[in-house]
Amino acid sequence: MDNSLRELYQEVILDHSRHPRHYGALDGATHKAEGYNPLCGDRVNIYLVLDAQGRVTDIKFEGKGCAISQASASLMTEMLAGKSRVEAERLMQGFLHLVKGEDGGELPEDAREHLEVMGGLSAFPMRVKCATLAWHTFKSALEEGAQ
């Protein structure tokens, strides 16, 4: 990865961290879960509303942690809003492969362009856990429903 692309990715991560999208609690959430990374202290709560067809009609997060965990949660909420459960799970699997340095071939091209900013984290295994926390918490929210 060349330096100008690396700088652009860093700027995107910092922007999402400083100005997170879809941040805050979500009244009326049909599904929610809390995630915690004990290795670094990152915390995230994921709230979502699934309609009768399984589409994510609204999604928000709250949390505290490093720039990567917060940026990843922000990117995730942007990507998953409006997606069906199947589409959301496909995006999640693709993202998890991408940040581990694997192919992530199941990601549609437009999603890959948005999520590629986290692709360089595969060189930093401890940071991969930061980037995947929100995504794993989203999966828990899907499985557990509202608490």
ROSE-4610 file (N, C-alpha, C; in Angstrom, 1 decimal, always signed):
// ROSE-4610
residu = [M/M/M/D/D/D/N/N/N/S/S/S/L/L/L/R/R/R/E/E/E/L/L/L/Y/Y/Y/Q/Q/Q/E/E/E/V/V/V/I/I/I/L/L/L/D/D/D/H/H/H/S/S/S/R/R/R/H/H/H/P/P/P/R/R/R/H/H/H/Y/Y/Y/G/G/G/A/A/A/L/L/L/D/D/D/G/G/G/A/A/A/T/T/T/H/H/H/K/K/K/A/A/A/E/E/E/G/G/G/Y/Y/Y/N/N/N/P/P/P/L/L/L/C/C/C/G/G/G/D/D/D/R/R/R/V/V/V/N/N/N/I/I/I/Y/Y/Y/L/L/L/V/V/V/L/L/L/D/D/D/A/A/A/Q/Q/Q/G/G/G/R/R/R/V/V/V/T/T/T/D/D/D/I/I/I/K/K/K/F/F/F/E/E/E/G/G/G/K/K/K/G/G/G/C/C/C/A/A/A/I/I/I/S/S/S/Q/Q/Q/A/A/A/S/S/S/A/A/A/S/S/S/L/L/L/M/M/M/T/T/T/E/E/E/M/M/M/L/L/L/A/A/A/G/G/G/K/K/K/S/S/S/R/R/R/V/V/V/E/E/E/A/A/A/E/E/E/R/R/R/L/L/L/M/M/M/Q/Q/Q/G/G/G/F/F/F/L/L/L/H/H/H/L/L/L/V/V/V/K/K/K/G/G/G/E/E/E/D/D/D/G/G/G/G/G/G/E/E/E/L/L/L/P/P/P/E/E/E/D/D/D/A/A/A/R/R/R/E/E/E/H/H/H/L/L/L/E/E/E/V/V/V/M/M/M/G/G/G/G/G/G/L/L/L/S/S/S/A/A/A/F/F/F/P/P/P/M/M/M/R/R/R/V/V/V/K/K/K/C/C/C/A/A/A/T/T/T/L/L/L/A/A/A/W/W/W/H/H/H/T/T/T/F/F/F/K/K/K/S/S/S/A/A/A/L/L/L/E/E/E/E/E/E/G/G/G/A/A/A/Q/Q/Q]
num = [1/1/1/2/2/2/3/3/3/4/4/4/5/5/5/6/6/6/7/7/7/8/8/8/9/9/9/10/10/10/11/11/11/12/12/12/13/13/13/14/14/14/15/15/15/16/16/16/17/17/17/18/18/18/19/19/19/20/20/20/21/21/21/22/22/22/23/23/23/24/24/24/25/25/25/26/26/26/27/27/27/28/28/28/29/29/29/30/30/30/31/31/31/32/32/32/33/33/33/34/34/34/35/35/35/36/36/36/37/37/37/38/38/38/39/39/39/40/40/40/41/41/41/42/42/42/43/43/43/44/44/44/45/45/45/46/46/46/47/47/47/48/48/48/49/49/49/50/50/50/51/51/51/52/52/52/53/53/53/54/54/54/55/55/55/56/56/56/57/57/57/58/58/58/59/59/59/60/60/60/61/61/61/62/62/62/63/63/63/64/64/64/65/65/65/66/66/66/67/67/67/68/68/68/69/69/69/70/70/70/71/71/71/72/72/72/73/73/73/74/74/74/75/75/75/76/76/76/77/77/77/78/78/78/79/79/79/80/80/80/81/81/81/82/82/82/83/83/83/84/84/84/85/85/85/86/86/86/87/87/87/88/88/88/89/89/89/90/90/90/91/91/91/92/92/92/93/93/93/94/94/94/95/95/95/96/96/96/97/97/97/98/98/98/99/99/99/100/100/100/101/101/101/102/102/102/103/103/103/104/104/104/105/105/105/106/106/106/107/107/107/108/108/108/109/109/109/110/110/110/111/111/111/112/112/112/113/113/113/114/114/114/115/115/115/116/116/116/117/117/117/118/118/118/119/119/119/120/120/120/121/121/121/122/122/122/123/123/123/124/124/124/125/125/125/126/126/126/127/127/127/128/128/128/129/129/129/130/130/130/131/131/131/132/132/132/133/133/133/134/134/134/135/135/135/136/136/136/137/137/137/138/138/138/139/139/139/140/140/140/141/141/141/142/142/142/143/143/143/144/144/144/145/145/145/146/146/146/147/147/147]
x = [+0.9/+0.0/+0.9/+0.7/+1.5/+1.1/+2.0/+1.8/+0.6/+0.3/-0.9/-2.2/-2.3/-3.4/-3.5/-2.4/-2.3/-2.8/-2.4/-2.8/-4.3/-4.8/-6.2/-7.0/-6.6/-7.3/-7.2/-6.1/-6.0/-6.9/-7.1/-8.0/-9.4/-9.8/-11.2/-11.4/-10.5/-10.6/-10.7/-9.9/-10.0/-11.3/-11.8/-13.0/-14.2/-14.2/-15.3/-15.2/-14.0/-13.7/-14.2/-13.8/-14.1/-15.6/-16.2/-17.5/-18.3/-18.6/-19.2/-20.6/-20.9/-22.3/-23.1/-24.4/-25.4/-25.0/-24.5/-24.1/-25.2/-25.4/-26.4/-27.3/-28.0/-29.0/-30.1/-30.8/-31.9/-33.2/-34.1/-35.3/-36.1/-36.7/-37.5/-36.7/-35.4/-34.6/-35.2/-35.3/-35.8/-34.6/-33.4/-32.2/-31.1/-30.4/-29.3/-28.3/-27.1/-26.0/-24.9/-24.2/-23.0/-21.8/-20.8/-19.5/-18.4/-17.4/-16.3/-15.0/-14.0/-12.7/-11.8/-11.6/-10.9/-9.4/-8.9/-7.4/-7.1/-8.1/-7.8/-8.8/-9.9/-11.0/-12.0/-12.0/-13.0/-14.4/-15.4/-16.8/-17.7/-18.7/-19.6/-21.0/-22.0/-23.4/-24.0/-24.6/-25.2/-26.7/-27.5/-28.9/-29.4/-30.4/-31.0/-32.4/-33.1/-34.5/-34.5/-35.0/-35.3/-36.8/-37.1/-38.6/-39.0/-40.3/-40.8/-40.1/-39.5/-38.8/-37.3/-36.9/-35.5/-34.6/-35.1/-34.3/-33.9/-32.6/-32.2/-32.7/-33.8/-34.4/-33.8/-33.1/-32.4/-31.3/-30.2/-29.0/-28.3/-27.9/-27.0/-26.1/-25.1/-24.1/-23.7/-23.3/-22.7/-21.4/-20.4/-19.2/-18.1/-17.1/-15.9/-14.7/-13.7/-12.6/-11.6/-10.7/-9.7/-10.4/-9.6/-10.1/-10.6/-9.9/-10.2/-11.5/-11.8/-13.0/-14.2/-14.0/-15.1/-15.4/-14.3/-14.4/-15.1/-14.7/-15.2/-16.7/-17.1/-18.6/-19.3/-18.8/-19.4/-19.5/-18.4/-18.5/-19.5/-19.5/-20.5/-21.9/-22.3/-23.7/-24.0/-23.1/-23.4/-23.6/-22.8/-22.9/-24.1/-24.6/-25.6/-27.1/-27.1/-28.5/-29.2/-30.4/-31.2/-31.0/-30.0/-29.7/-30.6/-30.8/-31.5/-30.5/-31.1/-30.3/-29.2/-29.6/-28.7/-27.6/-27.9/-26.9/-26.0/-26.5/-25.7/-24.8/-25.2/-24.3/-23.2/-23.6/-22.6/-21.5/-21.9/-21.0/-20.1/-20.7/-19.9/-18.8/-19.2/-18.2/-17.1/-17.5/-16.5/-15.5/-16.1/-15.3/-14.3/-14.8/-13.9/-12.8/-13.0/-12.0/-11.0/-11.5/-10.7/-9.7/-10.2/-9.3/-8.3/-8.5/-7.6/-6.6/-6.7/-5.8/-6.1/-7.4/-7.9/-8.6/-9.1/-9.7/-10.9/-11.9/-13.1/-13.9/-13.8/-14.4/-15.9/-16.5/-18.0/-18.5/-17.5/-17.9/-18.2/-19.4/-19.6/-18.6/-18.3/-17.3/-17.5/-18.7/-19.0/-18.7/-19.1/-18.8/-17.3/-16.6/-15.2/-14.5/-14.9/-14.3/-14.4/-15.6/-15.8/-15.0/-15.0/-14.4/-12.9/-12.3/-10.9/-10.0/-10.6/-9.7/-9.3/-9.9/-9.5/-8.7/-8.5/-7.7/-6.3/-5.6/-4.3/-4.0/-5.1/-5.0/-4.5/-4.6/-4.1/-2.7/-1.9/-0.5/-0.4/-1.5/-1.5/-2.6/-2.3/-3.3/-4.1/-3.4/-4.1/-5.2/-4.9/-5.9/-7.0/-6.9/-8.0/-9.1/-8.8/-9.8/-10.6/-9.9/-10.6/-11.5/-11.1/-11.9/-13.1/-13.0/-14.1/-15.0/-14.8/-15.6/-17.1/-17.3/-18.7/-19.4/-18.6/-19.2/-19.6/-18.8/-19.2/-20.3/-20.4/-21.5/-22.8/-22.7/-23.8/-24.4/-23.5/-23.9/-24.6/-24.1/-24.7/-26.1/-26.2/-27.5/-28.5/-28.1/-29.0/-29.4/-28.5/-28.8/-29.6/-29.4/-30.0/-31.3/-31.5/-32.7/-32.6/-33.7/-33.8/-33.7/-33.0/-32.8/-33.7]
y = [-1.2/+0.0/+1.2/+2.2/+3.3/+4.3/+5.3/+6.2/+7.1/+7.6/+8.4/+7.7/+6.4/+5.6/+5.3/+5.0/+4.8/+6.0/+7.2/+8.5/+8.7/+8.4/+8.6/+7.7/+6.4/+5.5/+5.9/+6.5/+7.0/+8.1/+9.0/+10.1/+9.7/+8.6/+8.1/+7.5/+6.8/+6.2/+7.3/+8.3/+9.4/+10.1/+10.3/+11.0/+10.2/+8.9/+8.1/+8.0/+8.1/+8.0/+9.3/+10.4/+11.7/+12.2/+11.7/+12.1/+10.8/+9.9/+8.7/+8.8/+8.0/+8.0/+7.0/+7.3/+6.5/+6.2/+7.3/+7.1/+7.4/+6.6/+6.9/+5.7/+5.8/+4.7/+4.7/+3.6/+3.5/+3.0/+3.9/+3.6/+2.6/+1.6/+0.7/-0.3/-0.5/-1.5/-2.9/-3.7/-5.0/-6.0/-5.6/-6.4/-5.5/-6.0/-5.3/-6.2/-5.8/-6.6/-5.7/-6.1/-5.4/-6.2/-5.5/-6.2/-5.5/-6.3/-5.8/-6.6/-5.8/-6.4/-6.2/-7.3/-7.2/-6.9/-7.1/-6.9/-5.4/-4.6/-3.2/-2.3/-2.8/-2.1/-1.5/-1.7/-1.2/-1.8/-1.0/-1.4/-0.9/-1.6/-1.2/-1.8/-1.0/-1.5/-1.3/-2.3/-2.3/-2.4/-1.5/-1.5/-1.5/-2.3/-2.4/-2.7/-2.3/-2.6/-3.5/-4.7/-5.5/-5.5/-5.3/-5.4/-6.8/-7.0/-8.4/-9.2/-8.6/-9.3/-9.5/-9.0/-9.2/-8.2/-7.0/-5.9/-5.0/-4.5/-3.6/-2.2/-1.9/-0.6/+0.6/+0.3/+1.3/+0.6/+1.3/+0.7/+1.9/+1.7/+2.7/+1.9/+2.7/+2.1/+3.2/+2.7/+3.5/+2.8/+3.5/+2.9/+3.8/+3.2/+3.9/+3.0/+3.6/+2.8/+3.5/+2.8/+3.4/+3.8/+4.6/+5.1/+4.0/+2.9/+1.9/+1.2/+0.9/+0.3/+1.2/+2.5/+3.5/+3.7/+3.8/+4.0/+2.8/+1.6/+0.4/+0.3/+0.6/+0.6/+1.6/+2.8/+3.8/+3.3/+2.8/+2.2/+1.1/+0.3/-0.9/-0.4/+0.6/+1.1/+1.7/+2.4/+2.9/+1.8/+0.8/-0.3/-1.2/-1.4/-2.3/-1.7/-0.4/+0.2/-0.1/-0.6/-0.9/-2.3/-3.0/-4.4/-5.4/-6.5/-7.6/-8.4/-9.2/-10.0/-10.8/-11.4/-12.2/-11.3/-10.2/-9.2/-8.8/-8.4/-8.0/-9.1/-10.3/-11.4/-11.6/-11.4/-11.6/-10.5/-9.2/-8.1/-8.4/-8.9/-9.1/-10.2/-11.3/-12.3/-11.8/-11.0/-10.4/-9.5/-8.7/-7.7/-8.5/-9.5/-10.3/-11.0/-11.4/-12.0/-10.9/-9.7/-8.6/-8.1/-7.9/-7.4/-8.5/-9.7/-10.8/-11.0/-10.2/-10.3/-11.4/-11.9/-12.9/-12.2/-13.0/-12.5/-11.6/-12.0/-11.2/-11.2/-12.2/-12.2/-12.1/-12.4/-12.3/-10.8/-9.9/-8.5/-7.9/-7.3/-6.6/-5.4/-5.1/-4.1/-2.8/-2.3/-1.0/-1.1/-2.2/-2.4/-2.6/-3.3/-3.4/-2.1/-1.2/+0.2/+0.9/+0.8/+1.4/+0.8/-0.5/-1.3/-1.5/-1.3/-1.5/-0.7/+0.4/+1.2/+0.4/-0.7/-1.5/-2.7/-2.8/-4.0/-4.1/-2.9/-2.9/-3.4/-3.6/-4.0/-5.4/-6.2/-7.6/-7.7/-6.6/-6.6/-6.4/-6.0/-5.7/-6.6/-7.8/-8.7/-8.2/-7.5/-6.9/-5.9/-5.2/-4.2/-4.8/-6.0/-6.7/-6.9/-7.2/-7.4/-6.1/-5.0/-3.7/-3.4/-3.8/-3.5/-4.5/-5.7/-6.6/-6.6/-5.9/-5.9/-5.6/-4.5/-4.1/-5.1/-5.7/-6.7/-7.9/-8.4/-9.6/-9.2/-8.0/-7.6/-7.5/-7.0/-7.0/-8.5/-9.4/-10.8/-11.3/-10.9/-11.3/-10.7/-9.5/-8.8/-9.5/-10.0/-10.7/-12.0/-12.7/-14.0/-13.9/-12.9/-12.8/-12.0/-11.1/-10.2/-9.2/-8.6/-7.5/-8.1/-7.4/-7.9/-7.2]
z = [+0.0/+0.0/+0.0/-0.9/-1.0/+0.1/+0.4/+1.5/+1.4/+0.2/+0.0/+0.3/-0.1/+0.2/+1.7/+2.3/+3.8/+4.5/+4.1/+4.7/+4.6/+3.4/+3.2/+4.1/+4.2/+5.1/+6.5/+7.0/+8.3/+8.5/+7.5/+7.6/+7.8/+7.0/+7.1/+8.5/+9.0/+10.3/+11.4/+11.3/+12.3/+12.2/+10.9/+10.8/+11.4/+11.1/+11.7/+13.2/+13.7/+15.2/+15.9/+15.2/+15.8/+15.6/+14.5/+14.1/+13.8/+14.8/+14.5/+13.9/+12.9/+12.3/+13.1/+13.2/+13.9/+15.4/+16.0/+17.4/+18.4/+19.4/+20.4/+20.7/+21.7/+22.1/+21.1/+20.9/+20.0/+20.8/+21.0/+21.7/+20.8/+21.3/+20.5/+19.8/+20.1/+19.4/+19.6/+18.6/+18.6/+19.0/+18.8/+19.1/+19.6/+20.6/+21.2/+21.8/+21.9/+22.6/+23.0/+24.0/+24.5/+24.2/+23.7/+23.5/+24.3/+24.7/+25.5/+25.1/+24.9/+24.6/+25.9/+26.7/+27.9/+27.7/+26.5/+26.3/+26.2/+25.8/+25.7/+26.3/+26.7/+27.4/+26.5/+25.2/+24.3/+24.7/+24.6/+24.9/+23.8/+23.4/+22.4/+22.7/+22.5/+22.6/+21.2/+20.7/+19.3/+19.5/+18.9/+18.9/+17.5/+17.2/+15.9/+15.9/+14.8/+14.6/+13.3/+13.5/+12.3/+12.0/+10.8/+10.4/+10.2/+9.9/+9.8/+8.7/+7.7/+6.7/+7.0/+8.2/+8.6/+8.1/+7.7/+7.2/+8.4/+8.4/+9.4/+9.1/+9.7/+9.4/+10.2/+11.3/+12.0/+12.8/+13.0/+13.7/+14.3/+15.6/+16.3/+17.2/+17.7/+18.6/+19.6/+20.8/+21.8/+22.2/+22.6/+23.1/+23.4/+24.0/+24.3/+24.0/+23.4/+23.0/+22.1/+21.5/+20.6/+19.3/+18.6/+17.3/+16.4/+16.3/+15.4/+15.8/+17.0/+17.4/+17.1/+17.4/+17.2/+15.7/+14.9/+13.5/+12.9/+13.3/+12.7/+13.0/+14.2/+14.6/+13.7/+13.5/+12.7/+11.2/+10.7/+9.3/+9.2/+10.2/+10.2/+10.2/+11.0/+11.0/+9.7/+9.0/+7.7/+6.7/+6.8/+5.8/+6.0/+7.2/+7.5/+7.5/+7.6/+7.6/+6.3/+6.4/+5.2/+4.6/+5.1/+4.6/+5.2/+4.4/+4.9/+5.9/+6.7/+7.6/+6.8/+5.8/+4.9/+4.4/+3.8/+3.3/+4.4/+5.6/+6.7/+7.1/+7.2/+7.6/+6.6/+5.3/+4.2/+4.3/+4.6/+4.8/+6.0/+7.0/+8.2/+8.0/+7.3/+7.0/+6.1/+5.1/+4.2/+5.0/+5.8/+6.6/+7.5/+8.2/+9.1/+8.3/+7.1/+6.3/+5.9/+5.5/+5.0/+6.1/+7.3/+8.4/+8.8/+8.5/+8.9/+7.7/+6.7/+5.6/+4.6/+4.7/+3.8/+2.6/+1.7/+0.5/+0.7/+1.4/+1.6/+0.3/-0.5/-1.8/-1.9/-0.7/-0.7/-0.6/-0.4/-0.3/-1.7/-1.9/-3.1/-3.3/-4.5/-4.8/-4.1/-4.0/-3.3/-1.8/-1.3/+0.2/+0.4/-0.5/-0.3/-0.3/-1.2/-1.3/+0.1/+0.7/+2.0/+3.2/+3.1/+4.3/+4.1/+2.9/+2.7/+3.6/+4.2/+5.1/+6.3/+6.6/+7.8/+7.3/+6.0/+5.5/+6.0/+6.2/+6.6/+8.1/+8.8/+10.2/+10.3/+9.3/+9.4/+9.8/+9.6/+10.0/+11.6/+12.2/+13.6/+14.3/+14.6/+15.1/+16.4/+17.2/+18.4/+18.0/+16.9/+16.4/+15.7/+15.2/+14.5/+15.5/+16.7/+17.7/+17.9/+17.9/+18.0/+16.9/+15.7/+14.5/+14.4/+14.9/+14.8/+15.9/+17.0/+18.2/+17.8/+17.2/+16.8/+15.9/+15.0/+14.1/+14.8/+15.8/+16.6/+17.5/+18.0/+18.8/+18.0/+16.8/+15.9/+15.7/+15.5/+15.3/+16.6/+17.8/+19.0/+19.1/+18.7/+18.8/+17.9/+16.7/+15.8/+16.4/+17.1/+17.7/+19.0/+19.8/+21.1/+21.1/+20.2/+20.2/+21.2/+21.6/+22.6/+24.0/+24.8/+26.2/+27.2]
